[in-house]
Amino acid sequence: MSPVKQRAVELGLPVHQPDSFKTHDASATLGSMELDALVVVAYGLILPASALGIPRLGCFNIHASLLPRWRGAAPIQRALLAGDAATGVTIMRMQAALDSGPMLAVREVPVSDRDTAGTLHDRLASLGALLVVETLDAVANGIEHEWAQPSTGVSYAEKIRKVEAIIDWSADAPSICRRVRAFNPWPIAETTMNGAQLRVWEAEVALPAKLLDAPGAGSQAVPPGAVVAVGDDGIDVACGQGALRILRLQLAGRKPLAAREFIKAQRLTGARLASP
């Protein structure tokens, strides 16, 4: 059971889980509830026009982006991958087209260079919960204000695929770092060491001064994926441009460890990380 269903059961609320809203039974059940409003958040099914027209006040979506940027399934991860400096929550009135309805409320939040998909999700979830209550109150009282989404700046946040989490060490360090953050807590950025799966949970871009202390680190001969420095503050790995400092990582079948703990049990001098 999802947290929403668990809480509903605790409160004695009825829970319906239709496989589709395109069936007569599902529409009939929805219609029998005499709903004032319907709220959707991170919902995997498409609501047909027949369902959208049932609630008296309408259907509303809590969307984790600043629409029209990042319409679709994975707005949080896509914002991190793109290096967006800010994101936020939009409350919109639902239409048949994907995430295209008029907006009723928008709140922006900054994205820090330490945010992961998990931390950003939690901040936006709390913000969205407060914002949707304010918005529904305004709608119920007839004082809401709606405005159309801009026709420019539309982008699509397609569903995350596990293959995207595989690290390509020939890419530049900042983009790899964004990938690590975007895929935490799922599916987790992945590479290999000596043929074994290695997951990277936390990382940062390594400071150039640190790399210059490593033998050969300033040379173009250092291949991407090569470990160029090891210390308590992290494991520095050469990238196509710059280097990534791994702070927390996990071998297959083991628990995640801070870099300083990981290096106590693993010999990394001369090691090279590679794509699976």
SVG drawing of the C-alpha trace seen along z (x, -y; Angstrom):
<svg xmlns="http://www.w3.org/2000/svg" viewBox="-24 -36 77 45">
<polyline fill="none" stroke="black" stroke-width="0.4" points="0.0,0.0 1.2,-3.5 1.5,-6.0 -1.7,-7.7 -3.7,-4.4 -2.3,-3.6 -3.4,-6.9 -6.8,-6.6 -7.3,-3.2 -6.3,-4.5 -8.9,-7.2 -11.6,-4.8 -11.9,-6.4 -13.0,-4.3 -10.3,-3.4 -10.9,-2.6 -8.1,-1.4 -9.5,-1.1 -7.1,0.3 -8.5,-2.3 -11.0,-5.2 -12.2,-4.3 -14.6,-1.6 -18.2,-2.2 -17.9,-0.8 -15.0,-3.1 -16.8,-6.2 -20.0,-5.1 -18.2,-4.7 -16.6,-8.2 -19.9,-9.7 -21.6,-8.1 -19.3,-9.9 -20.8,-13.4 -17.3,-14.9 -16.7,-18.6 -13.2,-18.3 -10.6,-15.7 -6.9,-16.1 -4.2,-14.2 -0.5,-14.0 2.1,-11.7 -0.7,-9.6 0.1,-7.0 -3.2,-6.8 -4.7,-9.2 -8.0,-10.6 -10.4,-10.8 -12.6,-13.8 -15.6,-11.9 -13.9,-11.6 -12.6,-15.2 -16.1,-16.5 -17.5,-14.6 -16.4,-16.8 -18.5,-19.9 -15.5,-22.3 -13.2,-20.4 -10.0,-18.3 -6.7,-19.7 -3.1,-18.5 -0.2,-19.1 2.7,-19.2 6.4,-19.3 7.7,-21.9 7.3,-25.4 5.0,-24.7 5.2,-24.7 8.7,-23.5 8.9,-19.8 5.5,-18.5 5.3,-14.7 6.4,-11.9 9.7,-12.9 9.9,-16.7 12.2,-16.6 14.8,-14.3 14.8,-16.2 15.2,-19.6 18.3,-18.2 19.8,-16.6 19.3,-19.9 21.0,-21.9 18.0,-24.1 18.7,-26.8 15.1,-26.7 12.0,-24.6 8.8,-24.5 5.1,-23.5 2.3,-24.4 -1.4,-23.8 -3.3,-23.5 -6.8,-22.7 -6.6,-19.4 -7.5,-19.0 -7.3,-16.0 -3.9,-17.0 -0.8,-16.2 -0.1,-18.9 -1.4,-21.6 -4.3,-23.1 -4.6,-26.6 -2.6,-27.4 -4.1,-28.5 -1.0,-28.8 2.8,-28.6 5.6,-28.6 9.3,-28.6 12.1,-27.0 15.9,-27.2 17.8,-24.1 21.0,-23.7 24.1,-21.9 23.5,-19.3 19.9,-18.5 19.0,-15.0 15.8,-13.8 14.9,-12.6 15.5,-15.8 13.9,-17.9 10.9,-15.6 10.4,-16.0 10.6,-19.8 8.2,-20.0 5.8,-17.5 5.4,-19.6 5.0,-22.8 2.4,-21.2 0.3,-19.9 0.1,-23.4 -0.5,-25.1 -3.3,-22.8 -5.2,-23.4 -5.0,-27.1 -6.0,-26.7 -9.0,-24.5 -10.2,-27.0 -10.0,-29.8 -11.9,-27.7 -14.6,-26.7 -15.0,-30.4 -15.1,-31.5 -12.0,-33.7 -9.5,-31.7 -7.5,-33.2 -6.5,-31.1 -4.2,-31.9 -3.1,-30.0 0.3,-28.4 2.8,-30.2 3.0,-28.8 6.8,-29.1 9.2,-27.2 7.4,-23.9 9.6,-20.9 8.7,-17.2 10.0,-15.2 9.9,-11.7 9.8,-8.7 13.2,-7.7 14.8,-4.6 17.3,-2.5 19.8,-2.6 20.1,-6.4 21.8,-5.8 24.9,-4.2 27.8,-6.7 29.7,-7.6 33.0,-8.8 33.8,-10.5 31.2,-13.1 32.2,-16.3 32.3,-16.1 29.4,-18.6 27.0,-16.6 28.0,-13.3 27.5,-14.9 24.0,-16.0 23.2,-12.5 24.3,-11.1 22.0,-13.6 19.0,-13.1 19.0,-9.3 19.2,-9.2 17.2,-7.5 16.3,-5.6 17.7,-4.0 21.1,-5.2 24.0,-6.1 26.0,-3.0 29.5,-2.1 31.8,0.9 35.1,1.6 37.0,4.7 33.8,5.9 31.7,5.6 28.7,3.3 29.5,0.1 26.7,-2.4 27.5,-6.0 25.1,-7.5 26.8,-10.9 29.4,-12.9 30.6,-16.4 32.9,-18.1 36.5,-17.7 38.5,-20.9 41.2,-21.4 43.8,-22.1 43.3,-18.6 43.8,-17.0 47.0,-18.8 48.5,-17.0 47.9,-13.6 50.6,-12.0 49.8,-12.6 46.5,-14.2 47.2,-17.2 48.1,-15.1 45.7,-14.3 47.0,-10.7 44.8,-10.1 41.8,-8.2 38.2,-8.9 37.2,-6.6 40.8,-6.5 41.0,-7.0 43.4,-9.9 43.3,-10.6 42.1,-8.7 41.6,-10.2 39.2,-10.6 37.5,-13.4 36.6,-11.3 37.7,-9.3 38.5,-11.5 37.8,-10.0 38.9,-11.5 36.1,-12.5 36.1,-13.7 36.5,-17.2 37.5,-17.6 37.0,-15.0 34.3,-13.7 34.8,-13.2 32.8,-10.2 31.6,-10.7 29.4,-7.7 29.3,-4.4 28.2,-0.8 29.5,2.5 26.9,5.0 25.6,7.0 27.1,4.6 25.7,1.6 26.5,-2.0 29.6,-3.4 31.2,-6.8 34.4,-7.0 36.7,-7.0 35.2,-3.7 35.1,-2.2 38.8,-2.7 39.8,-0.8 38.7,2.4 39.3,1.7 42.6,1.1 41.9,-1.8 45.4,-2.8 45.6,-2.5 41.9,-1.4 39.7,-2.5 35.9,-2.7 34.0,-1.8 30.5,-1.5 28.8,1.9"/>
</svg>
